[in-house]
Amino acid sequence: MNYHPLFTNRVAVLATMHHKEKVIAPILEQELGIKVLVPKDFDTDRFGTFTREIKRVGTQIEAARVKAETALAMTSETLAIASEGTFGPHPSSPFLPCNREVVILLDKTNELEVIGQEISTATNFNHRIVNSLEEAQDFADAIGFPEHALVVMLSSSPRSQDEIIKGIKTREKLIKAVQFALNNSKNGKVYIETDMRALYNPTRMNNIAKATHDLVRKINHACPNCSCPGFELVQTIKGLPCAYCHAPTQFSIAAIYKCQKCGFSKEKLFPDGLEKADPAHCMYCNP
């Protein structure tokens, strides 16, 4: 296989403690020729936890970037990979929950930063307040337990690790954790939620793999002017005309790509392969 010339046989440090190398490393090794190394005892929890006892550092991309930069500082390497996930309403369909995963590549030798992402409605992100073991078991069955792990907490906003039991993957541990929480709860309520750490959530791990494939795709999209990797979409222009009345719609008529290295930009017309929009989506033909 012809690997990318900038990355062949280089070592990249992967900033993870949650086994993300299982999906990220094979893709980068096969597609780019990168050899992936996980730093020993790298603690990513210090940059934020899903269980909220440690607030995340900055935005999603800023958190991924600081992970990668910290991994570089710990080693003598010049190439780093990190990822960060978030969960919330889908950007175009707010009533649908989604998982957004970003995977960032920092290359200090070539002064590059490339980010792959996946926005997916495939997620079991969920939580519930329960008052009994039976309610907890019903919730577990609904989210794909035990393949997907659970977290049991004494509070919805825990202040320390003492209030959280993570990585619950067996019925026995679930029963023990819920009974402990019920016995120590001040109001008789227990907070139970899906464990969204990658190693305990195969659905999320699959989305991380997809974000890594997107990263590879962007790296292989070179600038037409200087051949730098990561000739990336920076803006979409709406206004694709309606096929019937020709009024502008909310669909994209053009996309702007720009090189982070030389600044060259290029406009691509009809990025979605459509030159006209279906009148069913026109606000004038179908108000």
C-alpha positions as CSV (number, residue, x, y, z in Angstrom):
1,M,0.0,0.0,0.0
2,N,1.2,3.5,-0.8
3,Y,1.0,5.3,2.5
4,H,0.9,9.1,2.9
5,P,4.5,10.4,2.5
6,L,4.3,12.8,5.5
7,F,3.4,10.0,7.9
8,T,4.9,6.7,6.7
9,N,6.7,5.0,9.6
10,R,6.3,7.9,12.0
11,V,5.2,7.3,15.6
12,A,2.1,9.0,16.9
13,V,1.3,9.2,20.6
14,L,-2.4,8.5,21.2
15,A,-3.7,10.4,24.3
16,T,-6.1,7.9,25.8
17,M,-6.6,5.8,28.9
18,H,-9.9,4.2,27.7
19,H,-8.5,1.8,25.0
20,K,-9.4,3.9,22.0
21,E,-6.3,2.5,20.3
22,K,-8.4,-0.6,19.6
23,V,-10.2,1.3,16.9
24,I,-8.0,4.3,16.1
25,A,-4.6,2.5,15.7
26,P,-5.6,-0.1,13.0
27,I,-7.1,2.6,10.8
28,L,-4.1,5.0,11.0
29,E,-1.6,2.1,10.6
30,Q,-3.4,0.7,7.6
31,E,-4.4,3.9,5.8
32,L,-1.4,6.3,6.7
33,G,1.4,4.0,7.8
34,I,1.5,5.6,11.2
35,K,2.7,3.5,14.2
36,V,0.5,4.3,17.2
37,L,1.9,4.4,20.8
38,V,-0.2,5.0,23.9
39,P,1.8,6.8,26.7
40,K,2.0,4.8,29.9
41,D,-0.2,6.0,32.7
42,F,-1.8,8.8,30.7
43,D,-4.7,10.2,32.7
44,T,-7.3,11.8,30.5
45,D,-9.8,12.2,33.3
46,R,-8.0,15.3,34.4
47,F,-9.3,17.0,31.3
48,G,-12.9,16.3,32.2
49,T,-15.2,13.4,32.9
50,F,-18.7,12.4,31.6
51,T,-19.8,11.9,35.2
52,R,-19.2,15.7,35.9
53,E,-17.0,15.5,39.0
54,I,-14.2,17.0,36.8
55,K,-15.3,19.8,34.4
56,R,-14.1,19.5,30.9
57,V,-11.3,21.7,29.7
58,G,-12.7,24.2,27.2
59,T,-14.7,23.2,24.1
60,Q,-14.8,19.8,22.7
61,I,-12.0,20.5,20.2
62,E,-10.0,22.5,22.7
63,A,-10.2,19.5,25.1
64,A,-9.0,17.1,22.4
65,R,-6.2,19.5,21.4
66,V,-4.9,19.9,25.0
67,K,-4.9,16.1,25.4
68,A,-2.7,15.8,22.2
69,E,-0.4,18.6,23.3
70,T,0.0,17.1,26.7
71,A,0.9,13.7,25.2
72,L,3.5,15.4,23.0
73,A,5.0,17.2,26.1
74,M,5.3,13.8,27.8
75,T,7.2,12.2,25.0
76,S,9.9,13.1,22.4
77,E,7.5,12.5,19.5
78,T,6.2,15.2,17.1
79,L,2.9,13.6,16.1
80,A,-0.1,13.1,18.4
81,I,-3.7,11.9,18.2
82,A,-6.5,12.6,20.6
83,S,-10.3,12.3,20.6
84,E,-13.2,13.8,22.5
85,G,-16.9,13.0,22.5
86,T,-20.0,15.0,23.4
87,F,-23.7,14.1,23.7
88,G,-26.7,16.3,23.2
89,P,-29.4,17.4,20.7
90,H,-28.6,16.8,17.0
91,P,-27.6,20.1,15.4
92,S,-30.2,19.8,12.6
93,S,-32.9,17.8,14.5
94,P,-32.9,19.0,18.1
95,F,-35.4,16.4,19.2
96,L,-32.9,13.6,18.3
97,P,-30.1,12.8,20.7
98,C,-26.7,12.4,19.1
99,N,-23.1,11.7,19.7
100,R,-20.4,13.9,18.2
101,E,-16.9,12.5,18.1
102,V,-13.8,14.4,17.0
103,V,-10.4,12.9,16.4
104,I,-7.6,15.4,16.1
105,L,-4.1,15.0,14.6
106,L,-1.3,17.4,15.6
107,D,1.9,17.3,13.5
108,K,4.5,19.6,15.0
109,T,7.0,18.8,12.2
110,N,4.8,20.0,9.5
111,E,2.7,22.5,11.6
112,L,-0.5,20.7,10.8
113,E,-3.8,20.2,12.6
114,V,-6.5,18.1,11.0
115,I,-9.8,17.1,12.7
116,G,-12.1,14.3,11.7
117,Q,-15.6,14.1,13.1
118,E,-18.7,11.9,13.2
119,I,-22.1,13.1,14.2
120,S,-24.4,10.1,14.8
121,T,-27.8,9.4,16.3
122,A,-26.5,5.9,17.1
123,T,-26.1,6.4,20.8
124,N,-27.5,4.9,24.0
125,F,-26.7,8.0,26.1
126,N,-29.4,8.1,28.8
127,H,-30.0,8.5,32.5
128,R,-32.7,7.9,35.0
129,I,-33.6,8.5,38.7
130,V,-34.7,5.3,40.3
131,N,-36.2,4.4,43.7
132,S,-35.7,0.6,43.6
133,L,-33.5,-2.2,42.3
134,E,-36.3,-3.2,39.9
135,E,-36.4,0.2,38.2
136,A,-32.6,0.1,37.9
137,Q,-32.7,-3.3,36.2
138,D,-35.4,-2.1,33.8
139,F,-33.2,0.8,32.8
140,A,-30.2,-1.5,32.3
141,D,-32.2,-3.7,30.0
142,A,-33.3,-0.7,27.9
143,I,-29.7,0.6,27.2
144,G,-28.0,-2.6,26.2
145,F,-26.6,-3.8,29.5
146,P,-24.2,-5.6,30.1
147,E,-22.5,-5.0,26.7
148,H,-22.8,-1.3,27.6
149,A,-21.8,-0.5,31.1
150,L,-23.6,1.6,33.7
151,V,-22.8,4.3,36.3
152,V,-24.6,4.6,39.7
153,M,-24.4,7.8,41.6
154,L,-25.7,9.3,44.9
155,S,-26.2,12.7,43.2
156,S,-26.8,14.0,39.7
157,S,-23.9,16.4,40.3
158,P,-21.3,14.3,42.2
159,R,-18.5,16.2,43.9
160,S,-16.1,13.3,44.4
161,Q,-15.3,9.7,43.3
162,D,-16.9,8.5,46.6
163,E,-20.3,9.3,45.2
164,I,-19.9,7.4,41.9
165,I,-19.6,3.7,41.0
166,K,-18.4,3.4,37.4
167,G,-17.9,0.5,34.9
168,I,-20.7,-1.7,36.1
169,K,-20.9,-4.6,33.6
170,T,-22.4,-7.5,35.6
171,R,-25.8,-8.1,37.2
172,E,-24.0,-8.8,40.5
173,K,-22.2,-5.5,40.5
174,L,-25.3,-3.6,39.5
175,I,-27.3,-5.1,42.4
176,K,-24.5,-4.3,44.8
177,A,-24.1,-0.7,43.5
178,V,-27.8,0.1,43.6
179,Q,-28.3,-1.3,47.0
180,F,-25.3,0.6,48.3
181,A,-26.6,3.8,46.8
182,L,-30.2,3.3,48.1
183,N,-28.8,2.7,51.6
184,N,-26.7,5.9,51.5
185,S,-29.1,8.2,49.6
186,K,-30.4,11.1,51.5
187,N,-33.6,11.2,49.6
188,G,-34.1,7.6,48.7
189,K,-33.3,8.2,45.1
190,V,-30.4,6.8,43.0
191,Y,-29.0,8.3,39.8
192,I,-28.2,5.8,37.2
193,E,-26.8,6.5,33.7
194,T,-24.9,4.9,30.8
195,D,-21.1,4.8,31.2
196,M,-20.0,6.8,28.1
197,R,-16.3,6.0,28.4
198,A,-15.2,4.4,25.2
199,L,-14.0,1.1,26.6
200,Y,-17.4,0.6,28.3
201,N,-19.5,1.7,25.4
202,P,-19.2,-0.2,22.1
203,T,-21.7,2.1,20.3
204,R,-19.5,5.1,21.0
205,M,-16.4,3.2,20.1
206,N,-17.9,2.6,16.7
207,N,-18.5,6.3,16.2
208,I,-14.8,7.0,17.2
209,A,-13.8,4.7,14.4
210,K,-16.0,6.6,11.9
211,A,-14.5,9.9,13.1
212,T,-11.0,8.4,12.5
213,H,-12.0,7.4,8.9
214,D,-13.1,11.0,8.4
215,L,-9.7,12.2,9.6
216,V,-8.0,10.0,7.1
217,R,-10.3,11.2,4.3
218,K,-9.4,14.8,5.2
219,I,-5.7,14.1,5.3
220,N,-5.9,12.5,1.9
221,H,-7.7,15.6,0.5
222,A,-4.7,17.6,-0.5
223,C,-4.6,21.3,-1.4
224,P,-4.5,21.8,-5.2
225,N,-2.0,24.6,-4.8
226,C,0.6,23.3,-2.3
227,S,-0.3,19.6,-1.8
228,C,-0.7,20.1,2.0
229,P,-3.0,17.5,3.6
230,G,-6.4,18.7,5.0
231,F,-7.8,20.8,2.3
232,E,-10.9,21.3,4.3
233,L,-14.5,22.5,4.0
234,V,-14.8,25.8,5.9
235,Q,-18.1,27.2,4.7
236,T,-21.3,26.1,3.0
237,I,-23.4,28.6,1.0
238,K,-27.2,27.9,1.1
239,G,-29.5,28.9,-1.7
240,L,-29.9,25.9,-4.0
241,P,-32.8,27.0,-6.3
242,C,-36.2,25.3,-6.2
243,A,-36.8,23.2,-9.3
244,Y,-40.2,24.7,-9.8
245,C,-40.1,28.4,-8.8
246,H,-36.4,28.9,-8.7
247,A,-36.5,30.6,-5.3
248,P,-33.5,29.9,-3.0
249,T,-33.9,27.1,-0.5
250,Q,-31.9,26.1,2.6
251,F,-30.0,23.4,0.6
252,S,-26.4,24.1,-0.3
253,I,-25.5,25.6,-3.6
254,A,-21.8,25.8,-3.0
255,A,-19.0,24.8,-0.6
256,I,-15.8,26.6,0.2
257,Y,-12.6,24.6,0.8
258,K,-9.4,26.3,2.2
259,C,-5.8,25.2,2.9
260,Q,-4.5,25.9,6.4
261,K,-1.0,26.1,5.1
262,C,-1.0,28.4,2.1
263,G,-4.4,29.9,2.4
264,F,-5.6,28.8,-1.0
265,S,-9.4,28.5,-1.3
266,K,-11.7,27.0,-3.9
267,E,-15.5,27.0,-4.4
268,K,-17.3,23.9,-5.4
269,L,-20.7,24.3,-6.9
270,F,-23.5,21.8,-6.0
271,P,-21.6,19.9,-3.3
272,D,-24.4,17.5,-2.7
273,G,-24.7,16.6,-6.3
274,L,-28.0,18.4,-6.8
275,E,-28.5,21.4,-9.1
276,K,-32.1,22.0,-8.2
277,A,-34.0,21.4,-4.9
278,D,-37.2,19.4,-4.6
279,P,-40.2,21.8,-4.4
280,A,-41.4,19.9,-1.4
281,H,-38.5,21.6,0.5
282,C,-39.2,25.1,-0.9
283,M,-40.7,27.6,1.6
284,Y,-42.6,29.3,-1.2
285,C,-44.0,26.3,-3.1
286,N,-44.7,24.4,0.2
287,P,-45.0,26.9,3.0
